[in-house]
Amino acid sequence: MIKKMFLTALLFLCFTTVFLFPQDNPVWWGSMYKPGNLGVSAALGFESDSGANSFVVYPEAEIIIFKPKFEQVAPFDIGFGARGRLGIGLGSNSGFAFGAGGVVTLHLGFRGIDFLSPRFISPLDVFSELGIGFNILKPASSNSLVSFISSSGIRYFITDAFAAYACYTSWGMSGGGTLGVTLKLGKKPVVAEHKFEETVAEIQKVSYYPYLMQFQWMYWYTFALGGWVFDDSSYSEGDGTVWRISSTQGDEDQFDVERSLLKVNPDGSKWWKARFILDKDEILYEFLIDADYNLLELKFRDSEGNIGSWDAEKDGTKGWVGAPADVLTYEEYEPWIVDTRDLTTPAGTFTVDYLKHDYADADYSYLYEWWVSDSVPGVMVKFHWENQEEKDEITGELIKILKNVKEEL
């Protein structure tokens, strides 16, 4: 009866191997197996049962019957195995034991995450087996006719078809370590190539966003308050301006910011530097914007002091802008000119046009004031913004004009 069950299980494995035709759907994390693969194994071990020791031989045949897939991740495999057991007792326990049984198998593979160590991680197979065995010949009185059997260990594929493994195996009350080899029949599944550099780039891409959003906010807050900017064509390469920004939103806050033109490209795009100094902290950016103020590239120094970069074209986030900017022309702001006067800031004394503009939406009304002069890079000498309902104010004034500014990142 037991022999017939064992032979039937082996026939089932062979029959299933012929009629399972799994499809190859590439994943980025997979394993060495796919449904239909047949593995033939043999292992030698040393087991103990209440002080009675034995050498054991485990032959096994296994077929993979199911591979669960979650999006593009499929590292698990589920199979069914038929296992035999031959035990040779040592010492007073001398004698033979023979059994056969079936197990359900579970595998975890690591193909596709080769960036950790391409020559070591990918061929690993962590496996576990659980089932029921029948003791046909059982000299050990502690073993009943039926025993629960289990194994757990690690298999390493030396080639796509040949592997060595080590595991802990228990058969009823007997348990111990075993070493074995496996011959796998059938092709391994398709796993998309996942190189170390590409993986690092994907991880870095996530890290771009905090710096990108921080830059967006600070740029708008400093140079394009309310979405209006003045023509910056008066900057020459190497020109820079340093501003002191003060805000009052319950508590007064203040920081300095540098804006410098580094390079003008033939297509009209421009490389700029923006340095934000808050207390003793310094945040440095270099960025490329086109004529419409679309942000094309951004360089930054991260929290660990390393230089990072972001490219709108390469990183798939094209459309981020340097600021929601509308460049004011003289014709547009001329109606806002109140008078012409002299204005003194830490950067010097300038003859400026004083502009005043009131703007209201459904909830709030705002006051904008600018002091502008053609004699300074970027035109602006001072600005003031106020939320008139909540009395929030932001003021910026020019404190220094720079020459011969160079790139740093």
VMD Tcl script that draws the C-alpha trace (Angstrom):
set ca {
  {0.00 0.00 0.00}
  {2.70 2.49 1.02}
  {4.84 1.54 -2.00}
  {1.90 2.17 -4.33}
  {1.30 5.61 -2.79}
  {4.96 6.54 -3.22}
  {5.03 5.40 -6.87}
  {1.78 7.21 -7.54}
  {3.26 10.44 -6.20}
  {6.30 10.08 -8.45}
  {4.09 9.44 -11.48}
  {2.03 12.51 -10.57}
  {5.16 14.65 -10.54}
  {6.28 13.44 -13.96}
  {2.78 13.81 -15.45}
  {2.41 17.36 -14.13}
  {5.82 18.35 -15.46}
  {4.74 17.44 -18.97}
  {1.46 19.32 -18.94}
  {2.37 22.55 -17.12}
  {3.44 25.29 -19.54}
  {3.96 28.48 -17.52}
  {4.29 31.82 -19.33}
  {7.36 34.01 -18.86}
  {6.34 37.40 -17.50}
  {9.47 39.36 -16.53}
  {9.61 40.65 -12.96}
  {12.22 42.76 -11.21}
  {12.42 40.44 -8.18}
  {12.05 36.74 -8.77}
  {13.52 33.31 -8.05}
  {15.26 30.34 -9.67}
  {11.97 28.47 -10.20}
  {8.84 28.63 -12.25}
  {5.79 26.31 -12.33}
  {6.61 23.01 -13.93}
  {10.22 22.82 -12.72}
  {11.13 19.41 -11.34}
  {13.83 19.03 -8.71}
  {15.49 15.72 -7.80}
  {17.48 15.82 -4.55}
  {19.55 13.56 -2.34}
  {20.75 14.45 1.16}
  {22.83 12.83 3.88}
  {22.34 13.73 7.52}
  {22.84 12.89 11.16}
  {19.77 12.67 13.40}
  {19.10 12.07 17.06}
  {16.01 10.75 18.79}
  {16.14 10.78 22.62}
  {19.84 9.97 22.56}
  {19.53 7.36 19.80}
  {21.63 8.49 16.83}
  {21.34 7.60 13.16}
  {22.75 8.37 9.78}
  {19.94 9.18 7.36}
  {19.59 9.41 3.59}
  {16.79 11.51 2.11}
  {15.89 11.12 -1.60}
  {13.26 13.58 -2.81}
  {11.48 14.65 -5.97}
  {9.65 17.99 -6.05}
  {7.60 19.88 -8.58}
  {6.80 23.60 -8.46}
  {3.09 24.03 -8.96}
  {2.39 27.72 -8.20}
  {4.19 31.08 -8.23}
  {2.22 33.96 -6.66}
  {2.87 37.32 -8.30}
  {2.31 40.77 -6.83}
  {2.71 43.46 -9.51}
  {6.28 42.90 -10.75}
  {7.41 40.93 -7.70}
  {7.40 37.11 -7.68}
  {10.08 35.72 -5.33}
  {7.92 32.93 -3.82}
  {7.28 29.44 -5.18}
  {5.00 26.72 -3.87}
  {5.47 23.06 -4.71}
  {4.75 19.48 -3.78}
  {7.39 16.86 -3.02}
  {7.62 13.10 -2.52}
  {10.30 12.15 -0.01}
  {11.89 8.91 1.11}
  {13.90 8.21 4.26}
  {16.51 5.58 4.96}
  {17.93 5.55 8.50}
  {20.92 3.57 9.75}
  {21.04 3.32 13.52}
  {24.29 3.71 15.47}
  {25.33 1.97 18.67}
  {22.57 0.28 20.62}
  {20.10 1.72 18.12}
  {21.63 -0.26 15.26}
  {19.16 -1.24 12.60}
  {17.37 0.25 9.66}
  {14.42 2.58 9.29}
  {12.57 3.26 6.07}
  {9.76 5.65 5.33}
  {8.07 7.67 2.58}
  {5.86 10.72 2.58}
  {4.70 13.89 0.90}
  {5.49 17.53 1.68}
  {4.30 20.96 0.65}
  {7.27 23.20 -0.18}
  {7.77 26.96 -0.04}
  {10.72 28.79 -1.63}
  {11.95 32.39 -1.39}
  {14.36 33.61 -4.10}
  {16.48 36.72 -4.50}
  {17.03 37.11 -8.24}
  {16.75 40.70 -9.40}
  {18.08 42.35 -6.26}
  {21.61 41.63 -7.40}
  {22.77 45.12 -6.49}
  {23.49 43.88 -2.96}
  {26.03 41.33 -4.21}
  {25.54 39.98 -7.76}
  {27.63 36.83 -7.23}
  {26.09 35.76 -3.95}
  {22.51 36.90 -3.45}
  {20.91 35.92 -6.76}
  {21.54 32.11 -6.59}
  {20.17 31.77 -3.04}
  {17.00 29.83 -2.32}
  {15.55 29.85 1.19}
  {13.12 26.96 1.53}
  {10.80 25.27 3.97}
  {8.90 21.97 3.75}
  {6.09 20.50 5.81}
  {4.20 17.23 5.40}
  {3.37 13.74 6.60}
  {5.56 10.63 6.46}
  {4.76 6.93 6.82}
  {7.20 4.70 8.71}
  {7.32 1.43 6.77}
  {10.22 0.10 8.84}
  {10.66 1.64 12.30}
  {13.08 0.10 14.78}
  {12.83 3.17 17.06}
  {9.90 2.66 19.38}
  {9.35 6.40 19.63}
  {8.28 6.58 15.99}
  {4.66 5.80 15.26}
  {3.32 4.68 11.91}
  {2.60 8.28 10.86}
  {4.98 11.18 11.54}
  {4.99 14.89 10.85}
  {8.02 15.81 8.77}
  {9.60 19.18 8.09}
  {12.74 20.84 6.73}
  {14.06 24.38 6.52}
  {17.32 25.60 5.07}
  {19.23 27.37 2.32}
  {20.00 26.14 -1.19}
  {22.68 27.67 -3.40}
  {22.54 27.24 -7.19}
  {26.03 26.67 -8.55}
  {24.54 26.56 -12.05}
  {20.96 27.10 -13.25}
  {20.37 23.34 -12.85}
  {22.65 22.18 -10.04}
  {22.51 23.31 -6.40}
  {23.87 22.35 -3.00}
  {21.93 22.85 0.20}
  {22.02 22.62 3.97}
  {18.98 22.31 6.20}
  {17.57 21.05 9.47}
  {15.21 18.11 8.99}
  {12.85 16.44 11.41}
  {10.99 13.17 10.91}
  {8.69 12.54 13.80}
  {10.77 12.66 16.97}
  {14.08 12.45 15.07}
  {15.83 15.61 13.93}
  {19.22 16.83 12.77}
  {21.26 18.56 10.12}
  {21.52 17.39 6.53}
  {23.61 18.29 3.50}
  {22.41 17.60 0.00}
  {22.46 18.32 -3.73}
  {19.64 19.11 -6.16}
  {19.29 18.67 -9.91}
  {16.62 21.01 -11.28}
  {14.94 20.21 -14.59}
  {13.39 23.04 -16.59}
  {14.29 26.63 -17.37}
  {14.39 29.38 -14.78}
  {11.91 32.27 -15.16}
  {12.66 35.59 -16.80}
  {13.78 38.30 -14.39}
  {14.48 41.77 -15.74}
  {18.10 42.85 -15.39}
  {18.39 45.20 -12.43}
  {21.82 46.77 -12.22}
  {23.29 48.39 -9.16}
  {23.57 51.81 -10.79}
  {19.93 51.73 -11.88}
  {18.77 50.74 -8.39}
  {20.75 53.52 -6.76}
  {19.32 55.98 -9.29}
  {15.77 54.90 -8.40}
  {16.46 55.32 -4.71}
  {18.05 58.71 -5.31}
  {15.08 59.81 -7.36}
  {12.92 59.62 -4.26}
  {15.46 61.76 -2.40}
  {15.24 64.50 -5.05}
  {11.77 65.58 -4.11}
  {12.39 67.14 -0.67}
  {15.17 69.30 -2.14}
  {13.11 70.09 -5.22}
  {10.11 71.19 -3.20}
  {12.30 73.13 -0.76}
  {13.88 74.96 -3.69}
  {10.48 75.72 -5.23}
  {9.17 77.23 -2.01}
  {12.28 79.31 -1.26}
  {12.58 80.57 -4.83}
  {8.97 81.70 -4.94}
  {9.14 83.17 -1.44}
  {12.23 85.22 -2.35}
  {12.13 86.13 -6.03}
  {8.58 85.68 -7.25}
  {6.25 86.64 -4.44}
  {2.68 86.55 -5.66}
  {3.80 85.06 -8.96}
  {5.30 88.30 -10.32}
  {8.95 88.73 -11.27}
  {10.90 91.52 -12.88}
  {13.04 91.11 -15.98}
  {16.41 89.58 -15.06}
  {18.16 90.39 -18.35}
  {20.11 93.13 -16.55}
  {22.21 90.38 -14.90}
  {25.49 89.66 -16.69}
  {27.39 86.42 -16.23}
  {29.08 86.56 -12.82}
  {26.68 89.19 -11.43}
  {25.00 88.45 -8.12}
  {22.77 90.10 -5.55}
  {22.34 89.36 -1.86}
  {19.00 90.02 -0.19}
  {17.79 90.12 3.39}
  {14.29 88.76 3.76}
  {12.19 89.46 6.86}
  {8.75 88.06 7.60}
  {6.27 88.65 10.37}
  {3.77 85.85 10.93}
  {3.23 86.04 14.66}
  {7.01 85.72 15.17}
  {9.61 87.67 13.21}
  {11.90 85.60 11.00}
  {14.84 86.65 8.84}
  {17.29 85.10 6.41}
  {19.70 86.14 3.64}
  {19.70 84.85 0.09}
  {22.13 85.18 -2.81}
  {21.02 85.05 -6.43}
  {23.77 84.98 -9.06}
  {23.87 84.40 -12.81}
  {26.50 81.78 -13.69}
  {26.04 81.17 -17.40}
  {23.78 82.07 -20.34}
  {23.39 79.30 -22.93}
  {22.89 79.89 -26.68}
  {19.27 78.68 -26.44}
  {18.46 81.36 -23.85}
  {18.43 79.05 -20.84}
  {20.42 80.25 -17.83}
  {22.38 78.67 -15.01}
  {21.80 80.44 -11.68}
  {23.04 80.06 -8.14}
  {20.79 80.49 -5.11}
  {22.27 80.44 -1.62}
  {19.89 80.62 1.35}
  {21.42 81.44 4.74}
  {19.19 80.82 7.77}
  {20.93 81.52 11.07}
  {24.08 79.38 10.78}
  {22.67 77.00 8.19}
  {23.40 77.40 4.49}
  {21.42 75.83 1.64}
  {23.05 76.02 -1.78}
  {21.43 75.35 -5.17}
  {22.54 75.77 -8.75}
  {19.73 75.53 -11.28}
  {18.99 75.80 -14.99}
  {15.81 77.52 -16.17}
  {14.61 78.26 -19.68}
  {13.23 81.57 -20.95}
  {9.77 80.70 -19.57}
  {11.17 79.95 -16.08}
  {10.69 76.20 -16.43}
  {13.14 74.41 -14.16}
  {15.29 72.08 -16.29}
  {18.06 70.97 -13.91}
  {18.86 71.36 -10.23}
  {22.07 70.72 -8.30}
  {22.14 70.67 -4.51}
  {24.18 69.60 -1.51}
  {22.30 67.04 0.56}
  {22.14 66.69 4.34}
  {25.31 64.57 4.36}
  {27.29 67.07 2.30}
  {27.16 65.11 -0.96}
  {26.32 66.81 -4.25}
  {23.05 65.63 -5.77}
  {21.37 66.51 -9.04}
  {17.98 66.35 -10.69}
  {17.15 66.50 -14.38}
  {13.59 67.13 -15.55}
  {14.08 65.18 -18.77}
  {15.90 62.15 -17.34}
  {13.92 61.82 -14.11}
  {10.51 61.93 -15.69}
  {9.17 64.99 -13.87}
  {9.35 67.53 -16.68}
  {7.02 70.45 -16.05}
  {8.23 71.57 -12.63}
  {8.81 75.29 -12.83}
  {11.24 77.59 -11.04}
  {8.30 79.65 -9.87}
  {4.73 80.30 -11.07}
  {6.23 83.38 -12.68}
  {4.72 86.17 -14.76}
  {7.44 88.59 -15.89}
  {6.31 92.18 -15.41}
  {7.09 94.58 -18.26}
  {7.37 98.33 -17.86}
  {4.09 98.77 -19.71}
  {2.38 96.50 -17.19}
  {3.71 98.08 -14.02}
  {3.79 101.71 -15.17}
  {0.22 102.34 -13.84}
  {1.46 101.25 -10.37}
  {4.24 103.87 -10.21}
  {3.53 106.33 -7.41}
  {6.67 108.45 -7.65}
  {10.44 108.45 -8.14}
  {12.66 108.83 -5.10}
  {16.05 107.97 -3.60}
  {16.28 104.84 -1.49}
  {19.20 103.78 0.71}
  {19.85 100.14 1.59}
  {23.04 98.39 2.86}
  {23.96 97.95 -0.84}
  {23.99 101.75 -1.48}
  {21.71 104.62 -2.47}
  {19.63 104.28 -5.62}
  {17.12 106.35 -7.56}
  {14.04 104.13 -7.74}
  {10.49 104.05 -9.01}
  {8.15 103.31 -6.12}
  {5.34 100.94 -7.16}
  {2.21 100.16 -5.21}
  {-0.41 97.57 -6.15}
  {-3.49 96.31 -4.29}
  {-4.81 92.87 -5.15}
  {-7.82 91.02 -3.72}
  {-9.34 87.57 -4.13}
  {-12.49 86.06 -2.65}
  {-11.01 85.73 0.85}
  {-8.16 88.19 1.28}
  {-6.75 91.47 0.09}
  {-3.02 92.01 -0.44}
  {-0.71 95.00 -0.69}
  {2.36 94.84 -2.95}
  {5.10 97.45 -2.94}
  {8.28 97.47 -5.05}
  {11.21 99.85 -5.33}
  {12.86 99.28 -8.72}
  {15.87 100.70 -10.53}
  {17.52 99.91 -13.87}
  {20.93 100.45 -12.26}
  {20.93 97.15 -10.32}
  {20.93 93.54 -11.58}
  {17.39 92.23 -11.52}
  {15.84 95.74 -11.22}
  {14.46 95.24 -7.68}
  {16.02 97.15 -4.77}
  {13.29 96.43 -2.22}
  {9.89 94.77 -2.00}
  {7.11 94.49 0.56}
  {4.07 92.20 0.67}
  {1.22 92.28 3.19}
  {-1.86 90.19 3.86}
  {-4.07 93.03 5.07}
  {-6.59 90.83 6.92}
  {-4.07 88.81 8.91}
  {-1.33 91.46 9.00}
  {1.27 89.02 7.72}
  {4.17 90.82 6.06}
  {7.26 89.91 4.04}
  {9.95 92.46 3.26}
  {13.14 92.08 1.24}
  {15.92 94.55 0.56}
  {19.14 94.46 -1.43}
  {22.17 94.38 0.89}
  {25.04 93.58 -1.51}
  {25.90 93.43 -5.21}
  {28.41 90.74 -6.24}
  {30.78 90.43 -9.20}
  {32.71 87.49 -10.71}
  {30.63 84.83 -9.00}
  {31.68 81.26 -9.85}
  {29.87 77.93 -9.67}
  {30.42 75.77 -6.59}
  {28.56 72.52 -7.32}
}
mol new
graphics top color blue
foreach p $ca { graphics top sphere $p radius 0.5 }
foreach p [lrange $ca 0 end-1] q [lrange $ca 1 end] { graphics top cylinder $p $q radius 0.2 }
display resetview
